[in-house]
């Protein structure tokens, strides 16, 4: 009887350890680009735009993607009413064009970006963004990169201070 109790206790401890280990492992797994941006709290407008454009599942996909993510403050710099207008269903194609202009295929880290002064990078939109490096600051089509290398399970996010608009 005592042996059965000991075995049962050992099994219970092992089960608890297994569940706890699994929970910790899940908590430590990096989130995808969308979940990482949402968790940051400063990309609510971007998240709403991705939803309206139907791009959530794409950016939750395998990737890898490099996203130049404008903050809520960046969207606020646009002329009054622009964001609301873009979120309307009839403007979905224009919204998709703008959002995909912020995405480059592959995972491009800051160390690589700083070597690309004067070069262009082709976006998912099909058009290219111009990269400039001056005095340690990186700009993408004139938008300043303010935070780099936010790693996600399917790519990387670089935070920018303005919304990029395709030509």
Backbone bond lengths (Angstrom), bond angles and torsions (degrees), N, CA, C in turn:
res aa  C-N    CA-C-N  psi(-1)  N-CA   C-N-CA  omega(-1)  CA-C   N-CA-C  phi
1 X - - - 1.443 - - 1.524 110.62 -
2 X 1.329 116.59 -44.40 1.455 120.92 179.28 1.525 109.73 -63.41
3 X 1.318 118.61 -38.47 1.456 123.18 179.51 1.528 110.07 -64.73
4 X 1.340 117.17 -40.74 1.454 120.50 178.41 1.519 110.30 -64.25
5 X 1.319 116.61 -40.84 1.453 121.04 179.23 1.529 110.24 -62.49
6 X 1.311 117.25 -44.59 1.465 121.79 179.97 1.530 109.38 -62.45
7 X 1.323 117.45 -44.59 1.466 120.69 179.46 1.530 110.65 -62.31
8 X 1.322 116.09 -42.81 1.450 120.70 179.14 1.530 110.56 -63.32
9 X 1.309 117.09 -42.95 1.460 121.65 179.15 1.528 110.75 -63.67
10 X 1.334 116.97 -43.56 1.466 121.36 178.87 1.524 109.57 -63.14
11 X 1.326 117.70 -42.03 1.463 121.79 179.37 1.524 110.62 -63.87
12 X 1.332 116.82 -41.04 1.465 120.60 179.47 1.521 111.02 -64.93
13 X 1.327 117.00 -43.81 1.469 120.88 178.39 1.524 109.86 -62.80
14 X 1.326 117.36 -42.82 1.461 121.52 179.38 1.531 110.74 -62.58
15 X 1.329 116.81 -41.25 1.468 120.37 179.82 1.524 110.65 -65.04
16 X 1.323 117.44 -43.53 1.464 121.40 178.25 1.529 110.02 -62.15
17 X 1.322 117.25 -43.83 1.464 121.23 179.42 1.520 110.94 -63.05
18 X 1.320 117.10 -39.95 1.452 121.66 179.83 1.526 110.47 -64.66
19 X 1.323 117.47 -46.49 1.464 121.39 179.20 1.527 110.04 -64.46
20 X 1.316 117.68 -44.69 1.466 121.18 179.67 1.522 110.51 -62.94
21 X 1.308 117.31 -42.43 1.463 121.16 178.88 1.512 111.29 -63.43
22 X 1.320 117.12 -39.71 1.455 121.81 178.79 1.522 110.56 -65.23
23 X 1.339 117.45 -41.95 1.457 121.95 178.83 1.515 110.60 -64.25
24 X 1.325 117.73 -43.51 1.469 121.58 178.70 1.519 109.75 -63.52
25 X 1.320 118.16 -43.30 1.464 121.60 179.96 1.525 110.35 -60.97
26 X 1.353 116.65 -42.18 1.460 119.80 178.35 1.518 110.81 -64.29
27 X 1.325 117.32 -41.22 1.456 121.14 -178.77 1.520 111.40 -65.91
28 X 1.328 117.98 -27.78 1.450 120.86 -177.20 1.520 112.81 -89.30
29 X 1.340 118.25 -10.56 1.450 120.30 178.68 1.521 108.65 -69.65
30 X 1.352 117.04 134.59 1.464 118.09 179.28 1.531 110.50 -66.17
31 X 1.312 115.25 147.22 1.464 121.33 178.46 1.523 108.94 -81.90
32 X 1.333 116.40 162.16 1.463 119.46 175.57 1.533 109.20 -73.77
33 X 1.319 116.31 175.82 1.465 121.44 -175.60 1.526 111.89 -57.77
34 X 1.314 117.92 -44.85 1.461 121.07 -178.24 1.527 110.68 -63.97
35 X 1.323 117.40 -51.01 1.468 120.78 -178.33 1.527 111.52 -64.44
36 X 1.324 117.33 -34.79 1.466 121.21 177.62 1.527 110.22 -65.05
37 X 1.320 116.71 -44.60 1.464 120.95 179.39 1.526 111.20 -65.47
38 X 1.326 116.84 -43.76 1.472 120.66 179.92 1.529 110.08 -62.89
39 X 1.327 117.11 -42.55 1.469 121.22 -179.12 1.524 112.01 -64.14
40 X 1.324 117.32 -28.22 1.472 120.54 -179.55 1.524 111.36 -66.96
41 X 1.332 117.77 -29.16 1.455 121.06 175.74 1.518 116.04 85.66
42 X 1.326 118.91 -11.19 1.468 120.40 -177.63 1.528 112.44 -108.74
43 X 1.332 115.34 18.18 1.466 120.28 -178.96 1.532 111.64 -127.57
44 X 1.326 116.56 35.50 1.467 120.43 -178.06 1.528 111.40 -63.33
45 X 1.325 116.98 -40.92 1.466 120.38 -179.92 1.522 110.21 -66.68
46 X 1.332 116.72 -42.65 1.457 120.69 177.80 1.528 110.39 -60.54
47 X 1.322 116.94 -43.83 1.469 121.05 179.78 1.528 110.53 -62.31
48 X 1.335 117.21 -42.48 1.467 120.98 178.47 1.527 110.47 -64.27
49 X 1.323 116.63 -39.06 1.459 120.82 179.75 1.532 110.86 -67.36
50 X 1.332 116.23 -42.23 1.469 120.29 177.56 1.528 110.57 -60.95
51 X 1.318 115.92 -40.53 1.468 121.18 178.26 1.528 110.00 -63.32
52 X 1.339 116.67 -49.22 1.464 121.14 -178.40 1.533 111.69 -62.56
53 X 1.330 116.64 -32.35 1.467 121.46 -178.96 1.526 112.57 -84.36
54 X 1.321 116.83 -9.14 1.459 120.22 -178.31 1.522 112.95 73.33
55 X 1.338 117.01 28.71 1.466 121.39 -176.43 1.527 114.31 -103.78
56 X 1.323 117.73 2.29 1.470 120.59 -178.60 1.524 110.55 -57.78
57 X 1.312 117.14 -53.00 1.474 120.24 -176.71 1.527 111.80 -62.88
58 X 1.320 116.90 -36.04 1.470 120.36 178.44 1.523 110.37 -60.79
59 X 1.334 116.64 -47.44 1.468 119.97 -178.01 1.526 113.05 -79.84
60 X 1.321 116.72 -4.63 1.462 120.56 171.07 1.530 109.23 -94.46
61 X 1.333 115.84 -5.10 1.458 121.93 -177.33 1.518 112.95 -72.47
62 X 1.321 113.94 -175.58 1.458 122.27 -172.98 1.534 113.86 -58.21
63 X 1.332 116.77 -41.54 1.469 118.64 -177.98 1.508 111.30 71.52
64 X 1.306 118.59 -149.35 1.461 125.62 3.14 1.534 112.24 -79.93
65 X 1.336 114.31 153.87 1.448 122.84 178.90 1.528 109.59 -126.91
66 X 1.319 115.51 149.66 1.454 121.48 166.52 1.515 105.44 -113.36
67 X 1.324 116.47 122.25 1.459 120.99 -177.98 1.524 109.13 -114.69
68 X 1.331 115.02 125.29 1.462 121.40 171.73 1.524 104.44 -92.17
69 X 1.331 115.60 98.90 1.462 121.81 -168.86 1.525 112.63 -96.44
70 X 1.336 116.69 114.84 1.466 119.45 174.98 1.531 110.56 -76.03
71 X 1.308 115.67 138.36 1.462 121.25 178.53 1.524 110.43 -76.27
72 X 1.316 115.92 173.78 1.457 120.35 174.50 1.531 109.85 -59.45
73 X 1.328 117.52 -38.64 1.473 121.66 178.27 1.530 110.79 -63.03
74 X 1.329 117.23 -35.48 1.469 120.57 177.74 1.528 110.24 -64.85
75 X 1.334 116.96 -44.06 1.465 120.01 177.90 1.526 110.71 -64.45
76 X 1.332 116.97 -33.16 1.468 121.11 -179.79 1.525 111.97 -66.30
77 X 1.329 118.19 -20.53 1.472 122.19 178.04 1.534 112.45 -73.20
78 X 1.334 116.70 -18.90 1.465 119.59 179.52 1.529 109.60 -67.23
79 X 1.325 116.87 154.06 1.474 118.66 177.97 1.528 111.76 -53.97
80 X 1.320 114.81 145.74 1.468 121.54 -178.17 1.527 110.99 -52.14
81 X 1.334 115.49 132.37 1.450 121.87 177.24 1.527 114.20 89.41
82 X 1.333 117.64 -10.53 1.469 120.80 -177.04 1.521 111.44 -63.33
83 X 1.325 117.16 -49.03 1.466 120.44 -177.66 1.527 109.94 -62.71
84 X 1.314 117.00 -47.53 1.462 120.88 -179.38 1.532 110.41 -58.59
85 X 1.327 116.05 -40.48 1.459 120.84 179.73 1.531 111.29 -65.79
86 X 1.339 116.11 -42.70 1.466 120.44 -179.71 1.527 112.54 -65.48
87 X 1.326 117.05 -28.54 1.463 120.64 -178.03 1.528 113.36 -78.84
88 X 1.331 117.05 -6.79 1.465 120.44 178.56 1.526 109.57 -71.04
89 X 1.336 116.57 142.16 1.472 120.52 -178.68 1.534 114.08 -53.44
90 X 1.327 116.88 -35.26 1.471 119.42 -178.40 1.534 112.72 -70.10
91 X 1.320 117.27 -12.21 1.472 121.01 179.61 1.529 112.42 -108.35
92 X 1.319 116.69 17.74 1.465 121.38 -175.94 1.531 112.20 -58.52
93 X 1.318 118.13 -42.92 1.477 120.76 -178.84 1.528 110.99 -62.13
94 X 1.328 116.68 -41.81 1.470 120.69 178.83 1.531 110.37 -65.98
95 X 1.329 116.28 -40.79 1.461 121.31 178.58 1.524 110.74 -63.23
96 X 1.324 116.90 -43.81 1.468 120.96 178.13 1.524 109.96 -60.57
97 X 1.335 117.01 -43.10 1.470 120.64 179.68 1.529 111.03 -60.44
98 X 1.319 116.88 -41.72 1.472 120.87 -179.78 1.529 110.06 -67.92
99 X 1.324 117.10 -48.46 1.470 120.11 -176.28 1.528 112.15 -65.69
100 X 1.325 117.64 -40.61 1.463 119.35 -179.63 1.523 111.75 -72.18
101 X 1.324 116.87 -15.02 1.469 122.10 174.33 1.535 110.55 -73.27
102 X 1.320 116.95 -13.70 1.468 122.89 178.12 1.526 112.80 -93.90
103 X 1.335 117.45 1.58 1.467 121.33 -173.78 1.531 110.22 -121.15
104 X 1.339 114.69 129.85 1.458 122.03 175.93 1.528 106.99 -114.76
105 X 1.339 117.21 133.90 1.469 118.35 177.26 1.529 110.80 -63.10
106 X 1.320 116.68 144.94 1.464 121.52 179.55 1.514 111.07 93.30
107 X 1.305 114.79 171.74 1.463 121.37 179.84 1.523 107.75 -109.07
108 X 1.331 116.36 99.51 1.465 121.82 -175.67 1.533 108.68 -103.22
109 X 1.307 115.77 109.33 1.464 121.13 -178.25 1.531 110.12 -83.58
110 X 1.329 116.17 161.66 1.464 122.07 -177.20 1.526 112.38 -56.22
111 X 1.327 117.57 -38.44 1.468 120.84 -179.60 1.522 111.06 -57.81
112 X 1.325 116.95 -32.93 1.469 120.55 177.58 1.528 110.67 -80.73
113 X 1.326 117.05 -40.14 1.460 121.24 -177.93 1.527 110.91 -59.63
114 X 1.332 118.01 -41.64 1.468 120.35 -177.08 1.527 112.89 -66.24
115 X 1.321 118.08 -13.36 1.465 121.07 177.30 1.533 111.25 -93.13
116 X 1.326 117.06 3.50 1.467 120.91 -173.21 1.523 113.16 -107.34
117 X 1.331 118.52 23.94 1.463 121.91 -179.04 1.525 110.55 -53.46
118 X 1.327 115.70 128.76 1.455 121.43 177.84 1.521 114.06 81.07
119 X 1.309 116.96 -3.01 1.468 120.07 -179.34 1.523 110.19 -95.10
120 X 1.314 114.55 172.04 1.452 120.58 177.32 1.521 109.40 -120.24
121 X 1.328 115.56 153.62 1.463 121.79 176.31 1.520 107.52 -125.52
122 X 1.311 115.79 130.20 1.467 120.57 -179.41 1.527 109.44 -77.23
123 X 1.317 115.81 130.45 1.460 121.42 -179.35 1.527 110.31 -92.92
124 X 1.319 115.74 169.98 1.457 122.05 176.71 1.529 109.91 -62.63
125 X 1.303 117.18 -26.60 1.457 124.43 177.52 1.538 111.32 -63.24
126 X 1.344 116.41 -24.89 1.459 121.20 -177.24 1.512 112.79 105.17
127 X 1.333 116.55 -20.75 1.456 121.16 176.35 1.527 109.16 -91.18
128 X 1.316 116.26 168.03 1.460 120.55 -178.95 1.520 111.56 -111.31
129 X 1.335 115.00 147.15 1.468 121.63 173.18 1.520 107.96 -102.44
130 X 1.329 115.43 147.72 1.463 120.73 179.69 1.527 109.25 -96.30
131 X 1.324 115.03 133.16 1.467 121.63 -178.80 1.524 108.81 -105.23
132 X 1.324 115.80 132.51 1.462 120.84 176.50 1.528 108.82 -131.24
133 X 1.314 115.35 139.08 1.469 121.12 177.36 1.526 106.66 -124.81
134 X 1.342 115.91 117.88 1.466 120.95 -179.74 1.519 109.77 -137.37
135 X 1.308 116.27 120.98 1.458 120.25 177.17 1.511 113.52 56.75
136 X 1.297 117.12 35.31 1.458 120.83 178.63 1.514 114.20 86.60
137 X 1.340 117.26 -9.51 1.461 120.67 178.54 1.532 109.46 -95.70
138 X 1.317 115.24 139.33 1.464 120.82 178.42 1.522 107.88 -109.73
139 X 1.342 114.58 134.95 1.462 119.14 173.57 1.526 108.78 -123.65
140 X 1.303 114.40 147.69 1.458 123.28 176.25 1.519 105.86 -120.12
141 X 1.330 116.67 109.75 1.470 121.34 -175.50 1.534 111.15 50.11
142 X 1.311 116.86 37.64 1.462 121.42 177.80 1.518 115.22 90.37
143 X 1.311 118.81 -14.38 1.472 121.60 177.50 1.521 108.36 -83.82
144 X 1.311 116.89 130.77 1.466 121.42 -178.71 1.528 110.78 -81.01
145 X 1.323 114.83 132.90 1.465 120.63 174.69 1.523 106.32 -79.35
146 X 1.340 116.83 118.39 1.466 120.85 -175.24 1.524 113.11 -102.68
147 X 1.315 117.56 -23.03 1.467 122.64 176.15 1.520 107.17 -144.01
148 X 1.335 115.81 136.21 1.464 119.69 -176.45 1.524 112.03 -119.22
149 X 1.318 113.26 164.12 1.466 122.78 168.25 1.524 115.72 54.44
150 X 1.322 117.10 45.39 1.460 120.41 172.04 1.527 105.20 -83.42
151 X 1.312 115.20 103.35 1.460 120.36 -173.17 1.523 111.70 -77.86
152 X 1.318 113.78 139.90 1.459 122.00 175.68 1.524 107.28 -129.55
153 X 1.310 116.17 167.98 1.465 119.68 -177.62 1.522 112.36 -65.60
154 X 1.324 117.17 -22.96 1.462 120.70 -177.66 1.527 113.57 -122.85
155 X 1.333 116.18 26.80 1.458 119.10 177.22 1.516 112.87 150.10
156 X 1.321 114.59 -150.59 1.464 120.47 -175.49 1.530 109.52 -144.08
157 X 1.331 114.87 148.37 1.461 121.61 177.81 1.523 108.31 -115.15
158 X 1.341 115.57 135.02 1.460 122.34 169.55 1.531 104.84 -118.47
159 X 1.312 117.46 126.12 1.457 122.23 -176.91 1.527 109.50 -84.61
160 X 1.338 116.40 133.08 1.454 121.03 179.27 1.531 110.73 -121.65
161 X 1.334 115.01 157.83 1.464 119.86 -173.42 1.527 114.80 -95.25
162 X 1.333 117.71 2.89 1.459 122.35 179.14 1.521 109.20 -145.32
163 X 1.309 115.45 157.38 1.460 121.05 175.87 1.525 107.65 -83.97
164 X 1.332 116.23 131.86 1.458 121.40 177.92 1.542 108.50 -83.13
165 X 1.319 115.57 134.06 1.461 119.58 178.74 1.524 109.14 -117.55
166 X 1.330 116.18 126.11 1.471 118.86 179.69 1.522 110.64 -60.16
167 X 1.329 114.59 154.80 1.472 119.74 -179.58 1.500 110.97 -73.75
